[in-house]
């Protein structure tokens, strides 16, 4: 399912093991990755606040994988600016917005194979992606 571009060996290996329908979580620095990502392979990339950002990791992941769906956490009010960025980066990928509990439950499901923690400080900057076919 890979198409080339990501240089982080641990992330690249984890993505290579994903197949159609598996899921990849890219989470902000506030997300409780250890307790809310089930049996997914966990990769901790955050080294400083906002380094790397979720969108940086998403760009790297998009260089090697095709996605057919994305799930986002629905805030109680408004829409976070990062959702616009996700929409621009994944313009042909349908988005589903889930309540907090439902989003957390989906992130802990067996289909989530890779969970990446970033240094992102923006709230609601978590995205759950469904692997498609190339």
C-alpha positions in Angstrom: 0.0 0.0 0.0 3.0 2.3 0.1 3.9 4.8 -2.7 7.2 6.4 -1.4 8.5 9.5 0.4 8.5 9.1 4.2 12.0 8.9 5.7 11.3 7.9 9.4 12.2 4.2 9.5 9.9 3.2 12.4 6.9 5.1 10.9 7.6 3.7 7.4 7.8 0.1 8.7 4.5 0.5 10.6 2.8 2.0 7.6 4.1 -0.8 5.4 2.3 -3.3 7.6 -1.1 -1.6 7.0 -3.6 -2.9 4.5 -6.9 -1.7 3.1 -9.2 -0.8 5.9 -6.6 -0.5 8.6 -6.4 2.8 10.4 -3.7 5.3 11.3 -4.0 7.9 14.1 -2.0 11.1 14.1 -2.5 12.8 17.4 -1.7 16.1 19.0 0.6 16.4 22.0 -2.3 16.4 24.4 -3.8 13.1 23.2 -3.4 10.3 25.7 -1.8 7.9 23.2 -0.7 5.3 25.7 -4.1 4.7 27.2 -6.4 5.5 24.2 -4.9 3.8 21.2 -5.4 0.2 22.0 -2.9 -2.3 20.5 -1.7 0.1 17.8 2.0 0.5 17.3 2.8 3.7 19.1 5.3 6.2 17.7 6.3 9.2 19.7 7.7 12.0 17.5 7.1 15.2 19.6 10.4 16.8 20.6 9.3 20.4 21.3 5.9 22.2 21.4 4.7 22.2 17.7 7.6 20.1 16.5 6.5 18.3 14.5 2.9 19.4 13.9 0.2 17.0 13.0 0.1 18.5 9.5 3.8 17.8 9.0 3.4 14.2 9.9 0.2 14.0 7.7 2.2 15.3 4.7 4.9 12.6 5.3 2.3 9.9 5.6 0.4 11.1 2.5 3.6 10.7 0.5 3.5 6.9 1.1 -0.2 6.0 1.7 -3.5 6.4 0.1 -6.5 7.1 2.4 -10.2 6.6 1.8 -11.7 8.1 5.0 -10.9 10.3 8.0 -12.5 10.7 11.3 -12.2 13.8 13.5 -13.4 14.7 17.0 -16.4 17.0 16.9 -16.0 20.0 19.2 -19.0 21.2 21.1 -18.8 24.6 19.5 -17.3 25.9 16.2 -14.8 24.2 14.0 -11.1 24.2 14.7 -8.9 25.9 12.0 -6.9 22.7 11.5 -10.0 21.0 10.1 -9.7 23.4 7.1 -6.1 22.3 6.7 -7.1 18.6 6.9 -9.7 19.3 4.2 -7.2 20.9 1.9 -4.6 18.1 2.4 -7.3 15.4 2.0 -9.7 17.1 -0.4 -11.1 13.9 -1.9 -11.3 12.0 1.4 -14.7 12.1 3.1 -14.6 13.2 6.8 -16.8 11.9 9.6 -17.0 13.9 12.8 -17.5 11.9 16.0 -18.3 12.9 19.6 -15.3 12.7 22.0 -16.2 9.3 23.5 -17.0 7.8 20.1 -13.7 9.2 18.7 -11.7 7.7 21.6 -13.5 4.4 21.1 -12.6 4.3 17.4 -9.0 5.1 18.2 -8.8 2.1 20.5 -10.3 -0.3 17.9 -8.3 -3.3 16.6 -8.2 -1.8 13.1 -6.0 1.1 14.4 -2.5 -0.3 13.5 -0.4 2.9 13.9 -0.7 5.7 16.4 1.6 8.7 16.2 2.1 11.3 18.8 3.3 14.7 17.7 4.3 18.0 19.4 1.2 19.7 18.1 -0.3 22.2 20.6 -3.5 23.1 18.7 -6.6 21.5 20.3 -8.7 19.0 18.3 -5.7 18.3 16.1 -6.3 14.6 16.0 -7.1 12.7 12.8 -7.9 9.0 12.3 -7.3 7.9 8.8 -8.6 4.8 7.0 -6.1 3.2 4.6 -7.3 2.9 1.0 -5.8 1.2 -2.1 -3.3 2.8 -4.4 
